[in-house]
């Protein structure tokens, strides 16, 4: 048997016993030459097959137990060091490689003794021991030059380039890497040339030379793919993702880094996987997905600490601090930034320490400590100006300008910020440019230059729209816009101050429920994959069990459900990351088109919340008005709490409260009257006797406007009232001519809270055309998935649960599990009407940008054109009667809003308490 054959068989052996037998059967081959075969094989494959490197190390350990040849022992230490690097055991790697080098030197092999040092400095660098790594590398480089070993010299220069890059010495990094690249090219070493191209691209990206960076990345990626260098492909994709992030190309950044993370995971490389997770968290943070980013930072920081990756841990803590600033958690932000600063000081990285100081300045700016923020930003800028990192320097300069502006020194701030804008544009830093344009707009408005202010705010908005449009998936788009609303708000205020109400209204609409509008207009299904499907199946089983368990089992099961929901949310984000999508850059609505759609009988009332104060636009077919400061959110919230207390008394009081019916109704009416006085009376003259399309804002999403009481009657008595998250969404939902529903699909699942819903559906089935019903144990998740997509009308009488903690998992409870908002994203409906006749189905959490998160969003995104929902827990018997009235009217050809209105009027005419009829409202 040849030694190469034996080496291959040792690598293929399943365990130590098999390896020992192979060596015992071939004693003449168990020598230093066999050890070299194994070492050479390890070096050929360790960047593409990390597991093979670990098998080579295991084979050499078995050989070293038989052969005590000093050369075998040296080679064993060498390969063990390589295997340790692939497994993330960096301290052990450095020790093994150092031992190997010393043993080879003792054998008189000076040239070869330098070779393990190439790998050793990788481990030292990843441990943050940069001085030791640089000394090791320079020593090895001199030996290689002495022996005219160009390949080894290039390898060590590559590693030295990486080391000085970690300390932000990018010009020196370029010098090392360029020298290595030229050596590899001259030698025709394609593999190493590819890695040098990647290294140069990284360096040029840090130096903001994006054109050269792209050129080298493209070369390197093509070469790595041809050579099937899996690890290098993953490294290049991660680097390209970071370049895309620097340039504000978020969609590309997400996709590339997610590809890289997936590759590392498959290659079982824990330290690279941890870094890829960190990079994904950084993107989430940049896009304002603060909760998702924070979850990853909390998970990855201990892993990086355990792997002794000090620089990466410092970066993670600094990023976690920045994310905490965005989330308003200043205590966590200061704690994490302080820890990051300590780690960077140990790294002796002045540039990174200055970057941390810059983030601390952001904390002080957000806390309105403008003088402190200016001092910290100026100190940071002084250090960054001497570095090679222009990107951070201009960020510091922007913060100086912003703090100066907040202190009222507008001329000085304008000079600083104009310089920042020029440099940010030149260096392709769209996020900094957008923030600067907004800052300059504020200065222009404060100094009376309205035209320039408008120009700056518009430019900032265009920058936001360009960055948002290619983002994959609603959650990315929604989160990104939420952190970028300031220029929209500033421009709307400017137009209002100047009396330009049409443009003010259109600007408010541009930022309102935009992600939902994209979902409604695109009608695209969310993507599924094996991971999300498996997690959803597990959740359905857990949901179904939750209804059957008691006591301690409930909390244990809820924890399992919470864990699975987090995993499913994360998997969905990753699935979106791999998609390539593009949404429209802004609403194309015009006032003329809106007024034509409104017609003579309707008026749009769009409420606006600004700093806790509520104002309203009223748009009719012939005019637009703006009524400022009609109420405060605090006042409205207090009245809503009082109203819900009154409804709660009726809900829990039972039959014994019948004797107090008039008194209870009078108390509820008093709250409805006060809400009317706050929200309707100031604008009533503007809409006259027209029907209303109400566009709520913030807390107003929980107000039953149709039930508001003027002291004599309820609003629903005099007009139709329908609701929508935004005018643009309403126009989209009404863009097709309505027709009578054809086939119907009805589901009911009774429980102790809603015992009569099976009877409700039975009665409705006799009224509706081509009705298919599923009740009781037949009201399953599978039945919903099968029949709902083909129905023109869907009626679901089952308990609804709103989840304020996680609104995308708000749900309807069926016989065998729950239908969540996320499930609805994976379904395409053609329904003209969806009715959710049970409890709290209309509650939503309101995200920045007036994005509603709850069941209403799920059904609208799935394709429903109108939805009837409830704002609070309903009375089972009253709901059954109301629904029969509603569908009777609908069968006569009356539209949805009018049908619900007529049904509710019958309750009003009988003098019934609003609790019984007012929870239901129409979106669409």
Number of C-alpha atoms within 10 A of each C-alpha: 7 9 19 16 12 20 24 15 15 26 23 15 17 11 13 14 10 14 23 17 13 18 20 14 11 13 11 9 18 21 19 20 14 20 29 20 17 28 22 13 19 25 15 13 14 20 17 18 17 21 19 21 30 23 22 30 27 22 27 30 22 19 26 23 11 16 18 12 12 15 20 24 22 27 28 27 26 30 33 27 31 31 26 22 26 24 20 20 19 26 18 17 28 25 17 23 30 23 20 28 25 17 20 23 16 12 14 11 13 17 19 19 23 28 23 26 25 23 22 28 29 24 27 23 24 24 21 24 19 22 15 12 25 21 13 20 26 16 14 26 25 14 19 22 15 12 14 12 14 18 19 24 27 26 25 30 27 27 26 29 28 29 25 21 19 20 19 21 21 24 18 16 26 23 15 23 29 20 16 30 24 15 23 24 14 12 13 12 13 15 16 21 25 27 27 30 25 30 31 30 30 29 26 22 24 23 20 22 15 21 11 15 24 19 14 20 25 16 15 26 23 13 20 24 12 9 15 13 21 18 21 23 26 25 23 27 24 25 24 26 27 26 25 21 22 21 19 22 19 28 28 23 27 29 23 23 30 26 20 27 25 16 21 23 14 9 20 16 19 18 24 22 20 23 21 25 22 27 26 28 27 26 21 24 24 22 23 24 24 22 15 17 25 21 14 22 25 13 13 23 22 12 17 21 15 14 21 19 24 23 25 26 26 28 21 26 26 30 27 30 30 29 27 24 23 20 16 14 14 20 12 16 24 20 14 22 28 19 17 26 23 14 22 25 14 12 21 16 17 18 24 28 24 24 23 27 24 30 25 26 28 25 25 21 20 15 13 14 16 21 17 17 26 26 14 22 29 20 16 28 26 14 16 26 16 11 17 17 18 18 19 21 24 24 24 30 25 27 29 27 29 27 26 22 23 19 15 13 14 20 13 12 24 21 12 20 27 18 15 24 22 12 17 22 14 12 19 17 20 22 21 22 27 24 24 29 25 26 26 28 29 26 24 20 17 14 12 11 13 20 12 16 25 22 17 23 28 20 18 27 25 16 19 24 21 18 21 26 17 20 28 25 25 19 17 23 25 24 23 23 23 19 16 24 18 18 27 23 16 21 27 24 18 22 18 17 12 11 12 13 19 20 17 24 23 19 23 19 23 22 26 26 24 27 24 26 26 23 23 21 18 13 17 17 15 20 14 13 10 8 13 18 12 11 16 19 12 15 21 18 14 19 20 16 15 18 13 9 12 9 7 8 13 15 13 12 16 14 12 14 19 15 12 17 19 14 16 20 17 16 17 20 20 18 20 24 24 18 16 13 13 14 21 16 17 17 16 10 14 11 16 12 12 17 19 12 15 20 13 13 15 22 25 26 25 23 22 22 19 14 7 13 15 23 20 25 22 22 24 24 19 11 13 18 17 22 14 16 15 18 18 17 19 12 14 20 16 11 19 21 12 17 20 15 13 19 23 14 12 22 16 9 11 9 10 9 15 12 9 11 14 14 12 18 18 14 15 21 24 19 21 26 22 20 26 22 19 18 23 21 15 17 21 14 9 20 19 11 13 19 22 24 25 25 23 22 25 21 16 21 22 19 20 19 25 25 27 25 23 18 13 8 14 21 21 23 17 14 19 22 25 25 24 22 26 27 23 23 24 21 18 16 22 14 11 9 6 10 10 14 19 14 16 23 26 27 26 31 25 21 16 7 15 21 14 19 27 22 14 20 25 16 14 19 18 10 14 20 15 14 17 15 21 20 22 16 12 17 24 22 18 11 14 19 16 11 17 22 17 16 23 20 25 29 24 26 30 29 25 26 22 23 17 15 9 14 21 24 23 26 25 24 26 29 19 19 23 24 22 23 23 22 19 23 22 17 20 20 24 16 26 22 24 28 20 25 28 30 26 21 28 28 25 23 21 20 14 18 23 26 25 23 23 27 32 25 23 25 24 27 29 26 27 25 24 26 25 22 23 23 20 20 20 23 19 19 14 14 22 22 14 22 22 17 19 21 19 18 19 20 15 10 13 16 15 22 23 20 22 27 28 22 20 25 19 15 19 20 9 8 11 17 19 19 22 22 25 22 26 28 23 24 26 24
